[in-house]
Amino acid sequence: MTTFDVLTVGNAIVDIIARCDDAFLTDNAIIKGAMNLIDAERAELLYSRMGPALEASGGSAGNTAAGIASFGGRAAYFGKVSDDQLGGIFAHDIRAQGVHFATRPLAGAPPTARSMIFVTPDGERSMNTYLGACVELGPEDVEPEVVAGAKVTYFEGYLWDPPRAKDAIRECARIAHANGREMSMTLSDSFCVQRYRDEFLDLMRSGTIDIVFANRAEALALYETGDFEEAISRLSQDCRLAAVTMSEEGSIIVRGAERTRVEAIAVADVVDTTGAGDLYAAGFLYGYTAGRSLADCGRLGSLAAGLVIGQVGPRPMLSLSAEAKKAGLV
Amino acid sequence: MTTFDVLTVGNAIVDIIARCDDAFLTDNAIIKGAMNLIDAERAELLYSRMGPALEASGGSAGNTAAGIASFGGRAAYFGKVSDDQLGGIFAHDIRAQGVHFATRPLAGAPPTARSMIFVTPDGERSMNTYLGACVELGPEDVEPEVVAGAKVTYFEGYLWDPPRAKDAIRECARIAHANGREMSMTLSDSFCVQRYRDEFLDLMRSGTIDIVFANRAEALALYETGDFEEAISRLSQDCRLAAVTMSEEGSIIVRGAERTRVEAIAVADVVDTTGAGDLYAAGFLYGYTAGRSLADCGRLGSLAAGLVIGQVGPRPMLSLSAEAKKAGLV
């Protein structure tokens, strides 16, 4: 009775994207490359200082679900928007990509979450996220039949920021494992790891999650080490399967004593790194739920990540299915 | 007491942009390359059929004001949004570009206007515009001191679609001419010209407008002819100055018996033609109000138009001032 390849759960966010120079980040105390959590007042202040922008549906796990659907996978998503215009845009975009999305929107305040994303000339993105309606996601938003029918349920570490989303995740894990399914998470952001390090380790060590995604900085933050080999080795003890991305150096996939190295694809012009990790996870999980080798999972991840950083916006405008065919990966 | 180089007046619209193939246009009875006016019900239907999209502030005259400001010109804008999230985005983007925008937003319904723009593989855009709050623009929205202080007041032919915007334009013309200023309009769209042909000709022949912008199809529609030379010749009799764009063949500027031909700039990849005419007018009017030759006005127009069709979205993400310097035009 499998219905979905992957269910993803995350903060449902509309991105507001503008370019800036590095001085702007410094002047406004924005941590470069990070997800900076902001309140409504700071959101207003930063927006007043932001240049003309583009809007695009985002949210880490939302981007991953959209990516999986673009590859041709069957994807579902849980995330909380409000019944406002930005919420309508978010719901439209993820459904138009073919993702099942039925989380009941909030009636009224707080508004749909938005992240002001400043892209510096090097293509790096610095996010400033006002969580808005996301703070209302809770266990009542879990659709049990969707979890039970999804091969993998994947969620963001970012979900530890709102108050009750973690309860939704624990409920998902209970249902998934009772149905012989797998749970997966991304560590999301090195500052997020610093905020919830012990809880994330507990999720891994308790077997609540089976597959972990991280980038190098997040893996180092998780084990409070500067030694990447050490982080990888400890990760292999704490979870069954992990994929760690290393920007232009590709990724390493870790399963017990097994190590699989995968190259990044060449990107002529890094326009905007927003969504790179989300799309790596999309390619990987698309391959994983299709029964592909770990090396192929990594290659599909590299392809999707490479495509999204060559454009503005966090979800690839090209069909990932067509691009994977072109690259000989499917 | 000049305060602004150019004031522009238009329908204040947020663009919702997605790619589609030509069959989608046929299947949905969308006239390719045109501005298709739609009601709220059809807007909902088309949105339900539209793929994942990007949002960007648009509106023809809004794009022109943003372009003039990006060149370093002093620009102002009149246009009606609602006090909703899309209205907030529109107001933010035009002000963040440095344009004076103080039109009082509507409190409540109808919502801010949006145009669903479908971009086909050839880069052509087909617009589907729901006018929303724009139908409320009227003479009470004219800021007399802004009109009196602007060297040129420019408006869209599209303003003849909502009921009372034309009254605002007549009021602008009265103030502008009483203060020795000039009035300018774009014919906007060949179907728009068909709708309001007699009124547009009357605006020109009565001296209500001094400078006309058109593309080839609009010029032909205005004189109901298939003979471009005839259209140009009649245009030169009906208005003091006209600039007619001809896509990759550049533009021709007509002043009495004088003809100035200007080349288009080479564009490697036509991504999205949205905003091409608006940005041509921006470059032209920036040059015109800075006292440049007609040939230079046309070159500045070609530069801005060429830049905007190489990207997704109707307002150039690059600084036009910097690009004009690079091209040796300022």
Chai-1 contact restraints between the chains, C-beta under 6 A:
chainA,res_idxA,chainB,res_idxB,connection_type,confidence,min_distance_angstrom,max_distance_angstrom,comment,restraint_id
A,G51,B,A96,contact,1.0,0.0,6.0,A-B,restraint_1
A,P52,B,D93,contact,1.0,0.0,6.0,A-B,restraint_2
A,P52,B,A96,contact,1.0,0.0,6.0,A-B,restraint_3
A,P52,B,Q97,contact,1.0,0.0,6.0,A-B,restraint_4
A,L54,B,L54,contact,1.0,0.0,6.0,A-B,restraint_5
A,L54,B,A56,contact,1.0,0.0,6.0,A-B,restraint_6
A,E55,B,E55,contact,1.0,0.0,6.0,A-B,restraint_7
A,A56,B,L54,contact,1.0,0.0,6.0,A-B,restraint_8
A,D84,B,Q85,contact,1.0,0.0,6.0,A-B,restraint_9
A,Q85,B,D84,contact,1.0,0.0,6.0,A-B,restraint_10
A,Q85,B,Q85,contact,1.0,0.0,6.0,A-B,restraint_11
A,Q85,B,L86,contact,1.0,0.0,6.0,A-B,restraint_12
A,L86,B,Q85,contact,1.0,0.0,6.0,A-B,restraint_13
A,D93,B,P52,contact,1.0,0.0,6.0,A-B,restraint_14
A,A96,B,G51,contact,1.0,0.0,6.0,A-B,restraint_15
A,A96,B,P52,contact,1.0,0.0,6.0,A-B,restraint_16
A,Q97,B,P52,contact,1.0,0.0,6.0,A-B,restraint_17
